[in-house]
Structure formats: C-alpha cells, structure tokens
C-alpha cells in the first residue's frame, strides 16, 4: 500500500528529505518505523517519538490503510 510519510528535525536530516510517498507492506506505525529505521538508520528509539496518522495522535499498533499520512514526531527543544 502507499503511504505519505513526513519527517521533522533530526529525522528529516537522517532521511535526507522532509516527506515521501512510500510503497510498504507495514501493517502498523510500529512496523513502518522498523522498516524506515533499517532504510535511513534513524537513531531515535520508538520510545522517544510520538506518531500521528492522518493528523491525529495515534497508537503504534493502529492498523494502517492505503493513503494514510504518517508523521513520526521527534522530541523538540524550545525556548
């Protein structure tokens, strides 16, 4: 299935892009993160991230559907 994935902060740097359309067999955001970590060598662990699907915070075990938009949200610093 095809998903839209967006990257921010450190993950954008490591992936070398801010977003992409991706063909994947990942069933959940957790599966997708494993796949992407293998591809881009992300250094953040799942415990350091939040995930959103279609603009709503989501559980890592949510079932993904074709056309979903997935965002992995890294920790940010502000001031």
C-alpha positions in Angstrom: 0.0 0.0 0.0 1.1 3.6 -0.5 1.5 5.9 2.4 2.7 9.5 2.8 5.4 9.9 5.4 6.6 13.2 6.8 9.9 13.8 8.6 10.9 16.6 11.0 14.0 17.7 12.8 16.7 15.1 13.3 14.6 12.5 11.3 14.5 14.9 8.3 18.3 15.2 8.4 18.8 11.5 8.6 16.3 10.7 5.8 17.6 13.5 3.6 14.0 14.6 2.9 11.0 16.1 4.5 8.4 13.8 3.1 7.9 11.0 0.6 5.2 8.7 -0.8 6.2 5.2 0.1 5.1 1.7 -1.0 5.1 -0.6 2.0 3.6 -3.7 3.4 3.8 -2.3 7.0 0.6 -3.0 8.9 1.2 -0.6 11.8 3.2 2.6 12.5 5.5 0.3 14.6 6.2 -1.9 11.6 6.7 1.1 9.4 9.2 2.6 11.8 11.2 -0.6 11.8 11.3 -0.5 8.0 12.3 3.1 7.9 14.9 2.8 10.6 16.5 0.0 8.6 16.5 2.2 5.5 17.6 5.5 7.0 19.4 4.4 10.1 17.3 6.6 12.4 18.9 7.0 15.8 15.8 7.8 17.8 14.0 4.9 19.5 10.3 4.5 19.3 10.0 5.5 23.0 11.4 8.9 22.1 8.8 9.5 19.4 5.1 10.2 19.1 3.2 9.1 16.0 0.3 10.7 14.2 -1.8 9.2 11.5 -4.0 11.5 9.3 -3.3 14.4 11.6 -4.3 12.7 14.8 -2.0 11.3 17.5 -2.2 7.5 17.2 -1.2 4.3 18.9 1.8 2.5 17.5 -0.4 -0.6 16.9 -3.1 1.2 14.9 -3.8 -0.6 11.5 -2.6 1.5 8.6 -4.7 1.8 5.4 -3.7 2.8 1.9 -3.4 6.6 1.5 -2.8 7.3 5.2 -0.4 10.1 6.1 2.0 9.2 8.9 4.2 11.5 10.9 6.8 10.5 13.4 7.2 13.3 15.9 10.7 13.6 17.5 11.4 15.5 20.7 11.9 19.2 20.2 13.6 21.9 22.2 12.2 25.3 22.6 12.8 28.4 24.5 
